[in-house]
């Protein structure tokens, strides 16, 4: 990162009282915690940053010393000074009683209100779709029941919806999977090996990061700006790191809720095509527009041989519908199916029949669904504004979550405190590479308004119980009680 680039990120963050070096160090540290400066980013030289900020070189030297002393920067011979996190943050802390500070799945059977997962309850149409699927089941029973590529009627239904959205698709270009995560895992297994780079947004979907890690690949985080995609940063990451794969969520991005504009999609497509980067486009939330319209699919700006579009019925309809799909060129679909054959022989027939039935009438199902989610989103925003006014929250135009700025790097500690108040949360660091986003918290608006109001009451109490002394205690996840 150059001096002018970092100075632009720091903007007015270095203003205020106290020594200049402390203000510079604090501003850089907050950028690291907030994910705007990915880990291992090489900071500009001291003289270069001093000139860009209009301060003395001694100020920057002392600021870098303070960052290194706190574990937020490291210096290596020949590679300059790079951003880092203290060991407790980078590898996760352990609360009282043992066990990891955050886990991808919560234990069942508790009476905690689950705000860690973002998925709404099933609409009435799901039961009717299962009834219709059972009526159709007898005609499938004489066969073996294995459909490696998926039921023809479901593949056709997915292809029709993608075509209607501006991505011409044949049924032969669709592979039915057991969810979007399953589809992404198949792509990882097909094209990546240990050490391969995978470009991801920062923040991003945590289960995608987990899958990348399990395959031995290395995520390359590109920070999202407050208002969208940093197109220059994406292009630079493609040029400089030559990623084997990219994973992007342009439609109501999880967790930020951002929606890529048509111009952003065009630029992303050009950068990724120029780098010959195979791109997985996650469209799990594309049907959940609460205001406005969604631009044409990102895959329409990429060649078929460089794109895999994945989707799912889980977020749109119900998490219990473990049916998803991958859309790509026919040759790539055949290769993914060959990988899939080593894992399983196909998705359950009844569930595929039910989803095919649901997709046929999805527009009618979505109208009340969107209205309900809009009401829930607005109720959560209003409750936060009343009870926790210091939190900053951008209101998304769709999706299922809010991405809250807590104002202090206390997300992991708040998660622990919230459990004592009956609420299960997902800490901000779950959504970043190597533990960033301690100032952030993802809150789903998938519960009814009265439940969300009660949840915010509990959050207010949890916030009050988190001891913050304005300095070191707020910056150490080891301070969890």
C-alpha positions in Angstrom: 0.0 0.0 0.0 1.3 3.4 -0.9 1.5 6.4 1.3 -1.3 8.3 -0.4 -3.5 5.2 -0.4 -3.1 4.8 3.4 -3.5 8.5 4.0 -6.8 8.4 2.1 -8.0 5.5 4.3 -7.0 7.4 7.4 -8.8 10.5 6.2 -9.8 12.5 9.3 -9.2 9.6 11.7 -5.9 11.1 12.9 -7.6 14.3 14.2 -8.3 14.9 17.8 -6.2 15.3 21.0 -3.1 13.5 22.2 0.3 13.1 20.6 0.3 12.9 16.8 2.1 9.5 16.8 -0.6 8.0 19.1 -3.4 9.3 16.8 -1.7 7.8 13.7 -1.1 4.5 15.5 -4.7 4.3 16.8 -6.1 5.1 13.3 -4.1 2.4 11.7 -5.0 -0.1 14.4 -8.7 0.6 14.0 -8.4 0.0 10.2 -6.9 -3.4 10.9 -9.6 -4.3 13.5 -12.3 -3.1 11.1 -10.9 -5.2 8.2 -10.2 -2.1 6.0 -6.5 -3.1 6.2 -6.2 -6.8 5.6 -3.5 -8.7 7.6 -0.1 -8.9 5.9 -0.7 -5.7 4.1 2.7 -4.0 3.6 2.6 -0.5 5.1 4.3 2.4 3.2 7.7 3.5 4.2 8.0 5.9 7.1 9.2 8.8 4.9 6.5 8.2 2.3 3.6 8.1 4.8 5.0 11.1 6.7 4.9 13.1 3.4 1.4 11.9 2.6 0.1 12.8 6.1 2.0 16.0 6.4 3.7 15.0 9.6 7.3 14.4 10.6 9.1 11.1 9.9 9.6 10.7 13.7 5.8 10.7 14.2 5.4 7.8 11.8 8.4 6.0 13.2 7.0 6.2 16.7 3.5 5.2 15.5 4.9 2.1 13.8 6.9 1.3 16.9 3.6 1.5 18.9 1.8 -0.8 16.4 4.6 -3.3 16.6 4.6 -3.2 20.4 0.9 -3.9 20.5 1.1 -6.8 18.0 -0.7 -4.9 15.2 2.4 -4.8 12.9 5.5 -6.8 12.3 8.7 -6.0 10.6 10.8 -8.5 8.7 14.1 -8.0 7.0 13.5 -7.3 3.3 9.7 -7.2 3.5 9.1 -4.0 5.4 6.4 -3.4 8.0 3.2 -5.4 7.6 -0.2 -5.4 9.4 -0.9 -8.1 12.0 -3.1 -9.0 14.9 -2.0 -9.9 18.5 -1.8 -13.7 18.9 -5.0 -13.9 21.0 -7.0 -12.2 18.2 -5.4 -14.0 15.3 -6.0 -17.4 16.7 -9.1 -17.0 18.8 -9.4 -16.6 22.5 -10.8 -19.0 25.1 -13.5 -17.8 27.5 -13.9 -19.0 31.0 -14.8 -22.7 31.0 -12.7 -23.5 27.9 -13.7 -24.0 24.3 -13.3 -21.7 21.3 -14.7 -18.2 21.6 -16.9 -18.7 18.5 -18.1 -21.9 16.9 -19.8 -22.3 13.5 -22.6 -24.3 15.0 -24.4 -23.8 18.3 -25.4 -26.8 20.4 -29.1 -27.7 20.1 -31.5 -27.9 23.0 -30.7 -24.6 24.6 -33.2 -21.8 25.3 -31.0 -19.1 23.8 -32.5 -16.8 21.1 -30.4 -17.6 18.0 -29.2 -14.5 16.3 -26.1 -16.3 15.0 -27.8 -17.8 12.0 -29.6 -15.9 9.3 -32.5 -17.9 7.9 -36.3 -17.3 8.2 -39.0 -19.7 9.1 -40.7 -21.7 6.3 -43.6 -20.1 4.5 -46.9 -22.1 4.2 -46.0 -22.9 0.6 -43.3 -25.3 1.8 -45.7 -27.8 3.3 -47.9 -27.6 0.2 -44.8 -28.2 -2.0 -43.9 -31.3 0.0 -47.5 -32.6 -0.4 -47.3 -32.1 -4.1 -43.9 -33.8 -4.2 -45.3 -36.9 -2.4 -48.1 -37.0 -5.1 -45.4 -37.0 -7.8 -43.1 -39.5 -6.0 -44.7 -42.7 -7.3 -43.6 -42.1 -10.8 -40.0 -42.0 -9.6 -40.1 -45.1 -7.4 -39.6 -47.6 -10.2 -36.2 -46.1 -10.9 -33.0 -46.3 -8.9 -33.4 -42.9 -7.3 -29.9 -41.7 -8.1 -29.7 -38.4 -10.1 -26.1 -37.3 -10.1 -26.9 -34.1 -12.0 -30.3 -33.6 -10.4 -33.9 -34.2 -11.4 -34.5 -32.9 -15.0 -37.6 -30.8 -13.8 -35.6 -29.1 -11.1 -32.6 -28.4 -13.4 -35.1 -26.9 -15.9 -36.8 -24.7 -13.2 -33.4 -23.3 -12.1 -32.4 -22.7 -15.7 -35.7 -20.8 -16.4 -35.2 -18.5 -13.4 -31.6 -17.7 -14.3 -32.6 -17.0 -17.9 -35.4 -14.7 -16.8 -32.9 -12.8 -14.7 -30.7 -12.1 -17.7 -28.3 -15.1 -17.6 -29.4 -17.5 -20.5 -29.1 -21.0 -19.1 -29.8 -24.5 -20.4 -30.8 -27.3 -18.0 -27.6 -29.0 -19.0 -25.7 -26.1 -17.4 -27.2 -26.8 -13.9 -26.0 -29.3 -11.3 -28.3 -29.8 -8.3 -26.4 -29.9 -5.0 -27.2 -30.1 -1.3 -27.0 -26.4 -0.8 -24.8 -23.5 -2.1 -22.1 -24.4 0.3 -21.9 -27.9 -1.1 -21.6 -26.4 -4.6 -18.8 -24.1 -3.5 -17.0 -27.0 -1.8 -17.2 -29.1 -5.1 -15.5 -26.2 -7.0 -12.8 -25.9 -4.4 -12.2 -29.7 -4.6 -12.0 -29.5 -8.4 -9.7 -26.5 -8.9 -7.7 -25.8 -5.8 -4.9 -27.4 -3.9 -2.7 -26.6 -0.9 -1.4 -23.1 -1.1 -3.6 -21.9 -4.0 -4.9 -18.4 -3.5 -8.7 -17.7 -3.4 -9.7 -14.0 -3.7 -12.5 -13.2 -1.2 -14.3 -10.1 -0.1 -13.4 -8.7 3.4 -15.6 -9.4 5.3 -17.3 -12.5 3.7 -19.4 -15.5 4.5 -17.6 -17.4 7.3 -18.5 -20.9 6.1 -16.8 -20.1 2.8 -13.6 -19.2 4.7 -13.8 -22.4 6.6 -14.1 -24.4 3.4 -11.1 -22.6 1.8 -9.1 -23.4 4.9 -10.1 -27.1 4.9 -8.8 -27.5 1.3 -5.5 -25.9 2.2 -6.1 -22.9 0.0 -5.1 -19.4 1.1 -7.8 -16.6 1.2 -6.7 -13.3 -0.4 -9.0 -10.7 1.3 -10.0 -7.5 -0.6 -11.7 -5.0 1.7 -15.1 -3.7 0.8 -15.7 0.0 1.1 -18.6 1.4 3.1 -20.6 1.9 -0.1 -19.5 -0.9 -2.3 -16.6 -2.8 -4.0 -13.1 -1.3 -4.2 -12.7 -2.0 -7.9 -9.1 -0.9 -8.0 -8.2 -3.1 -5.1 -9.9 -6.1 -6.8 -8.0 -5.5 -10.0 -4.7 -5.1 -8.2 -5.3 -8.3 -6.2 -6.0 -10.2 -9.4 -2.8 -8.9 -11.0 -0.5 -9.2 -8.1 -1.6 -12.5 -6.5 -2.9 -14.5 -9.6 -5.7 -16.2 -7.6 -6.7 -19.6 -8.6 -10.3 -18.9 -7.7 -12.5 -16.0 -6.5 -15.6 -16.1 -4.3 -17.9 -13.1 -4.5 -21.4 -12.3 -3.2 -22.6 -9.3 -5.2 -26.3 -9.6 -4.2 -27.0 -8.4 -0.7 -23.6 -9.4 0.4 -23.4 -11.4 3.6 -22.7 -9.8 6.1 -22.7 -6.2 4.8 -25.9 -6.2 2.8 -24.2 -4.4 -0.1 -25.7 -4.7 -3.6 -23.2 -4.4 -6.5 -24.3 -1.9 -9.1 -24.4 -2.8 -12.8 -21.2 -0.7 -13.3 -19.5 -2.5 -10.5 -20.4 -5.9 -11.9 -19.1 -4.9 -15.3 -15.8 -3.8 -13.8 -15.5 -6.9 -11.6 -16.2 -9.0 -14.7 -13.5 -7.3 -16.7 -10.8 -7.6 -13.9 -11.6 -11.3 -13.3 -11.8 -12.1 -17.0 -8.5 -10.3 -17.6 -6.8 -12.4 -14.9 -8.5 -15.7 -16.2 -9.8 -16.2 -12.6 -12.5 -18.8 -12.2 -15.2 -17.0 -10.1 -17.8 -18.5 -7.9 -20.7 -16.1 -7.7 -22.9 -16.8 -4.6 -26.5 -15.8 -5.4 -28.1 -17.2 -2.2 -29.8 -13.9 -1.4 -30.5 -12.5 -4.8 -34.3 -13.0 -4.6 -34.6 -11.1 -1.3 -34.6 -7.5 -2.6 -36.6 -5.4 -0.2 -36.3 -2.2 -2.2 -35.5 -1.5 -5.9 -34.3 -4.1 -8.4 -31.3 -6.3 -8.7 -29.0 -5.7 -11.7 -28.2 -8.5 -14.1 -26.2 -11.5 -12.7 -22.5 -11.0 -12.3 -22.0 -14.1 -14.4 -23.5 -12.3 -17.4 -20.3 -10.2 -17.5 -18.0 -13.3 -17.3 -17.4 -16.1 -19.8 -19.1 -19.5 -19.0 -15.8 -21.2 -18.6 -14.7 -18.8 -15.9 -17.9 -18.7 -13.8 -19.8 -20.9 -11.5 -23.0 -19.3 -10.1 -24.3 -21.0 -7.0 -27.7 -20.6 -5.4 -29.9 -22.2 -2.8 -33.5 -22.5 -1.5 -32.3 -22.2 2.1 -32.2 -18.4 2.5 -35.1 -17.6 0.2 -37.5 -20.3 1.5 -36.3 -22.4 4.4 -33.0 -23.7 5.9 -34.4 -27.2 6.1 -34.5 -27.4 2.3 -31.0 -28.7 1.7 -31.2 -28.1 -2.0 -28.9 -25.8 -4.0 -27.4 -25.6 -7.5 -24.3 -24.7 -9.5 -24.6 -23.1 -12.9 -21.7 -23.1 -15.4 -20.7 -24.2 -18.8 -21.7 -27.7 -19.7 -18.1 -29.0 -19.7 -17.4 -27.5 -16.2 -20.7 -28.9 -14.9 -19.7 -32.4 -16.0 -16.4 -32.0 -14.2 -18.1 -30.9 -11.1 -20.5 -33.9 -11.3 -17.5 -36.2 -11.5 -16.1 -34.7 -8.3 -19.6 -35.0 -6.7 -19.7 -38.7 -7.5 -16.9 -39.3 -5.1 -18.9 -37.6 -2.3 -22.5 -38.7 -2.9 -24.7 -39.9 -5.8 -27.3 -37.1 -5.7 -29.7 -35.1 -3.6 -33.0 -36.5 -2.1 -35.7 -36.9 -4.7 -38.6 -35.6 -2.5 -36.7 -32.4 -1.6 -35.9 -31.8 -5.3 -39.5 -32.3 -6.3 -40.6 -29.9 -3.6 -38.1 -27.2 -4.6 -39.1 -27.6 -8.3 -42.7 -27.0 -7.2 -41.7 -23.9 -5.1 -39.6 -22.4 -7.9 -42.6 -22.6 -10.2 -44.6 -20.3 -8.0 -41.7 -18.4 -6.3 -42.7 -14.9 -7.4 -46.1 -15.3 -5.6 -44.4 -16.7 -2.5 -41.8 -13.9 -2.4 -44.2 -11.0 -2.4 -45.4 -11.5 1.2 -42.0 -12.8 2.2 -40.3 -9.6 1.2 -43.0 -7.5 2.9 -42.5 -9.4 6.2 -38.7 -9.1 6.0 -39.0 -5.4 5.3 -41.1 -5.0 8.4 -38.7 -7.0 10.5 -35.7 -5.1 9.2 -37.3 -1.7 9.9 -38.3 -2.9 13.4 -34.7 -4.0 14.2 -33.3 -0.7 12.9 -35.8 1.3 15.0 -35.1 -0.7 18.1 -31.3 -0.3 17.7 -31.7 3.5 17.2 -33.7 3.8 20.4 -31.8 1.4 22.7 -28.3 1.5 21.3 -28.0 4.8 19.5 -24.2 4.8 19.5 -24.2 1.8 17.1 -24.0 2.8 13.4 -25.9 0.6 11.0 -26.4 0.9 7.2 -29.9 -0.1 6.2 -29.5 -2.7 3.4 -31.9 -2.8 0.4 -32.3 -6.5 0.8 -30.9 -9.7 2.3 -31.4 -10.9 5.9 -28.9 -9.1 8.1 -27.6 -5.8 9.5 -23.8 -5.2 9.8 -23.5 -3.0 12.9 -20.5 -0.8 13.8 -20.3 -1.0 17.6 -18.0 1.9 17.9 -15.5 -0.1 19.9 -13.5 -3.3 19.3 -15.6 -5.4 21.7 -17.5 -7.8 19.4 -16.1 -11.1 20.8 -16.6 -10.0 24.4 -20.2 -8.9 23.6 -20.9 -12.3 22.2 -19.9 -13.9 25.5 -21.9 -11.4 27.5 -25.0 -11.9 25.4 -25.1 -15.6 26.1 -25.6 -14.7 29.8 -28.6 -12.6 28.7 -30.1 -15.4 26.6 -28.9 -14.4 23.1 -26.6 -16.3 20.8 -24.6 -14.1 18.4 -21.9 -14.5 15.8 -18.9 -12.2 16.5 -17.6 -9.9 13.8 -14.3 -11.8 13.5 -16.1 -14.8 12.2 -16.6 -12.9 9.0 -13.0 -11.8 8.4 -9.7 -13.3 7.6 -7.6 -13.9 10.6 -9.9 -12.3 13.2 -10.6 -8.8 11.9 -13.9 -6.9 12.6 -13.8 -6.7 16.4 -15.8 -3.5 15.9 -18.6 -5.2 14.0 -21.6 -7.5 14.7 -23.9 -9.1 12.3 -27.6 -9.1 13.4 -30.2 -11.0 11.3 -33.7 -9.6 11.0 -35.3 -13.0 10.5 -37.4 -13.1 13.7 -40.8 -11.4 14.2 -40.6 -7.7 15.4 -41.6 -8.4 19.0 -38.8 -11.0 19.3 -36.3 -8.6 17.7 -37.4 -5.9 20.2 -36.8 -8.2 23.1 -33.4 -9.2 21.6 -32.3 -5.6 21.5 -33.3 -5.2 25.2 -31.1 -8.1 26.0 -28.3 -6.7 23.8 -28.5 -3.4 25.7 -28.0 -5.2 29.0 -25.1 -7.2 27.5 -23.5 -4.0 26.3 -23.8 -2.6 29.8 -22.1 -5.6 31.3 -19.1 -5.5 29.0 -16.4 -3.5 30.9 -14.8 -0.9 28.7 -12.2 1.4 30.1 -11.6 3.3 26.9 -8.3 1.8 26.1 -6.5 -1.5 26.5 -9.3 -3.5 28.0 -11.5 -2.8 25.0 -8.8 -4.0 22.7 -8.1 -7.4 24.3 -10.3 -10.3 23.8 -8.4 -12.0 26.7 -10.3 -9.7 29.0 -13.5 -11.8 28.6 -14.9 -12.6 32.0 
